[in-house]
Amino acid sequence: NCPLPILRCKKGLSDMEASQVLKITATDPGSVKDFNAFCMQTGHELLQLEEENSAYIFYIRKRSN
């Protein structure tokens, strides 16, 4: 599994206000498990997961502080 999408997600969320939504695209099928675990561990909300042309698109809402 490539940690790069998770690292980009952490960086993106750190620059956002609470309740804003981040869109992340990944191509690794393992990213589905990784982002589910990331959201459970951090308290951010995985709003939606779409699969499009061998890519996975995640919409993650930043948790309230």
N, CA, C and O of each residue as an XYZ file, in Angstrom:
260
protein
N       0.838     -1.200      0.000
C       0.000      0.000      0.000
C       0.871      1.247      0.000
O       1.899      1.302      0.674
N       0.465      2.202     -0.731
C       1.201      3.458     -0.824
C       0.657      4.444      0.206
O      -0.542      4.725      0.210
N       1.510      4.973      1.074
C       1.034      5.908      2.098
C       0.790      7.320      1.569
O       0.256      8.161      2.292
N       1.168      7.592      0.330
C       1.074      8.949     -0.198
C      -0.342      9.532     -0.153
O      -0.484     10.683      0.259
N      -1.399      8.814     -0.550
C      -2.742      9.406     -0.460
C      -3.131      9.787      0.975
O      -3.761     10.822      1.189
N      -2.762      8.966      1.943
C      -3.079      9.286      3.341
C      -2.294     10.517      3.786
O      -2.842     11.386      4.464
N      -1.032     10.600      3.415
C      -0.221     11.767      3.774
C      -0.784     13.038      3.145
O      -0.829     14.085      3.792
N      -1.208     12.951      1.899
C      -1.821     14.110      1.235
C      -3.136     14.489      1.913
O      -3.459     15.669      2.045
N      -3.879     13.489      2.335
C      -5.139     13.732      3.037
C      -4.886     14.466      4.353
O      -5.558     15.452      4.656
N      -3.920     13.987      5.130
C      -3.585     14.641      6.404
C      -3.197     16.096      6.175
O      -3.644     16.986      6.899
N      -2.364     16.334      5.167
C      -1.921     17.697      4.859
C      -3.106     18.550      4.425
O      -3.255     19.686      4.877
N      -3.944     18.011      3.556
C      -5.103     18.763      3.093
C      -6.050     19.121      4.224
O      -6.528     20.253      4.306
N      -6.321     18.162      5.091
C      -7.228     18.408      6.211
C      -6.648     19.417      7.193
O      -7.392     20.198      7.786
N      -5.332     19.410      7.373
C      -4.711     20.337      8.326
C      -4.854     21.786      7.869
O      -4.805     22.700      8.692
N      -5.030     22.003      6.578
C      -5.179     23.352      6.031
C      -6.640     23.788      5.926
O      -6.927     24.864      5.400
N      -7.563     22.965      6.422
C      -8.994     23.238      6.261
C      -9.649     23.577      7.592
O      -9.113     23.288      8.662
N     -10.818     24.197      7.500
C     -11.643     24.472      8.674
C     -12.500     23.245      8.984
O     -12.748     22.416      8.109
N     -12.946     23.139     10.231
C     -13.826     22.040     10.637
C     -15.069     22.020      9.748
O     -15.590     23.070      9.372
N     -15.531     20.833      9.422
C     -16.733     20.563      8.624
C     -16.540     20.761      7.120
O     -17.449     20.456      6.349
N     -15.390     21.260      6.683
C     -15.145     21.342      5.247
C     -14.884     19.942      4.711
O     -14.486     19.049      5.459
N     -15.109     19.751      3.408
C     -14.985     18.437      2.785
C     -13.789     18.420      1.834
O     -13.620     19.310      1.001
N     -12.974     17.392      1.982
C     -11.800     17.184      1.140
C     -12.087     16.059      0.158
O     -12.622     15.018      0.538
N     -11.731     16.269     -1.103
C     -11.870     15.238     -2.134
C     -10.481     14.688     -2.432
O      -9.567     15.443     -2.767
N     -10.325     13.377     -2.309
C      -9.047     12.705     -2.555
C      -9.272     11.617     -3.604
O     -10.254     10.879     -3.530
N      -8.373     11.516     -4.571
C      -8.429     10.456     -5.577
C      -7.220      9.553     -5.409
O      -6.091     10.030     -5.287
N      -7.460      8.243     -5.403
C      -6.388      7.254     -5.282
C      -6.649      6.126     -6.276
O      -7.790      5.895     -6.678
N      -5.593      5.432     -6.667
C      -5.738      4.337     -7.625
C      -5.499      2.969     -7.000
O      -5.825      1.951     -7.611
N      -4.945      2.924     -5.812
C      -4.641      1.659     -5.142
C      -5.908      1.098     -4.494
O      -6.516      1.776     -3.666
N      -6.323     -0.128     -4.851
C      -7.507     -0.721     -4.216
C      -7.385     -0.795     -2.693
O      -8.398     -0.771     -1.994
N      -6.171     -0.884     -2.176
C      -5.960     -0.914     -0.729
C      -6.297      0.395     -0.050
O      -6.438      0.448      1.172
N      -6.427      1.455     -0.836
C      -6.740      2.757     -0.245
C      -8.132      2.775      0.378
O      -8.387      3.565      1.286
N      -9.030      1.923     -0.091
C     -10.377      1.861      0.497
C     -10.266      1.480      1.970
O     -10.853      2.132      2.833
N      -9.518      0.432      2.250
C      -9.300      0.000      3.633
C      -8.527      1.062      4.413
O      -8.846      1.350      5.567
N      -7.513      1.639      3.778
C      -6.674      2.639      4.442
C      -7.477      3.865      4.856
O      -7.326      4.344      5.980
N      -8.325      4.381      3.973
C      -9.092      5.583      4.304
C     -10.187      5.292      5.326
O     -10.489      6.144      6.161
N     -10.783      4.110      5.273
C     -11.746      3.740      6.314
C     -11.066      3.727      7.677
O     -11.599      4.276      8.642
N      -9.897      3.108      7.765
C      -9.154      3.043      9.028
C      -8.712      4.436      9.467
O      -8.806      4.774     10.647
N      -8.234      5.238      8.529
C      -7.787      6.596      8.845
C      -8.927      7.404      9.461
O      -8.736      8.073     10.477
N     -10.106      7.343      8.854
C     -11.246      8.103      9.367
C     -11.690      7.598     10.736
O     -12.035      8.395     11.608
N     -11.685      6.304     10.927
C     -12.069      5.756     12.235
C     -11.076      6.189     13.311
O     -11.481      6.507     14.429
N      -9.794      6.207     12.993
C      -8.764      6.558     13.970
C      -8.729      8.053     14.280
O      -8.410      8.444     15.403
N      -9.050      8.880     13.308
C      -8.901     10.328     13.485
C     -10.206     11.047     13.806
O     -10.183     12.193     14.256
N     -11.342     10.392     13.581
C     -12.626     11.027     13.851
C     -13.176     11.830     12.684
O     -14.246     12.429     12.798
N     -12.460     11.853     11.560
C     -12.994     12.509     10.369
C     -14.066     11.594      9.770
O     -14.068     10.388     10.018
N     -14.964     12.166      8.990
C     -16.095     11.395      8.460
C     -15.914     11.108      6.972
O     -15.778     12.025      6.162
N     -15.914      9.825      6.628
C     -15.886      9.427      5.218
C     -17.318      9.541      4.706
O     -18.162      8.693      4.998
N     -17.581     10.588      3.947
C     -18.939     10.866      3.481
C     -19.343      9.986      2.316
O     -20.474      9.504      2.248
N     -18.406      9.779      1.399
C     -18.760      9.079      0.168
C     -17.510      8.487     -0.461
O     -16.413      9.033     -0.346
N     -17.704      7.365     -1.123
C     -16.649      6.720     -1.900
C     -17.228      6.403     -3.267
O     -18.266      5.752     -3.378
N     -16.547      6.869     -4.305
C     -16.962      6.585     -5.680
C     -15.835      5.840     -6.376
O     -14.660      6.065     -6.086
N     -16.194      4.960     -7.287
C     -15.199      4.268     -8.103
C     -15.421      4.686     -9.546
O     -16.524      4.557    -10.079
N     -14.358      5.192    -10.179
C     -14.486      5.727    -11.530
C     -13.199      5.465    -12.313
O     -12.135      5.957    -11.936
N     -13.289      4.701    -13.388
C     -12.129      4.437    -14.256
C     -10.897      3.972    -13.480
O      -9.819      4.547    -13.624
N     -11.050      2.958    -12.680
C      -9.952      2.387    -11.890
C      -9.406      3.333    -10.832
O      -8.308      3.119    -10.319
N     -10.151      4.366    -10.506
C      -9.755      5.287     -9.440
C     -10.824      5.283     -8.357
O     -12.000      5.023     -8.615
N     -10.387      5.577     -7.148
C     -11.287      5.667     -6.006
C     -11.308      7.123     -5.564
O     -10.260      7.734     -5.353
N     -12.502      7.669     -5.426
C     -12.653      9.066     -5.045
C     -13.325      9.104     -3.679
O     -14.430      8.593     -3.497
N     -12.635      9.718     -2.723
C     -13.093      9.789     -1.344
C     -13.474     11.226     -1.016
O     -12.781     12.168     -1.399
N     -14.578     11.379     -0.306
C     -14.998     12.677      0.200
C     -14.971     12.567      1.720
O     -15.715     11.786      2.312
N     -14.106     13.355      2.338
C     -13.879     13.260      3.777
C     -14.173     14.608      4.419
O     -13.619     15.630      4.016
N     -15.054     14.603      5.428
C     -15.389     15.826      6.166
C     -14.479     15.933      7.382
O     -14.359     14.997      8.174
N     -13.841     17.090      7.513
C     -12.963     17.312      8.659
C     -13.796     17.386      9.930
O     -14.844     18.031      9.974
N     -13.309     16.715     10.948
C     -14.041     16.689     12.221
C     -14.032     18.065     12.878
O     -13.166     18.898     12.610
N     -15.009     18.277     13.737
C     -15.048     19.504     14.526
C     -13.996     19.402     15.615
O     -13.733     18.321     16.142
N     -13.408     20.518     15.943
C     -12.347     20.496     16.968
C     -12.890     20.471     18.362
O     -12.122     20.451     19.324
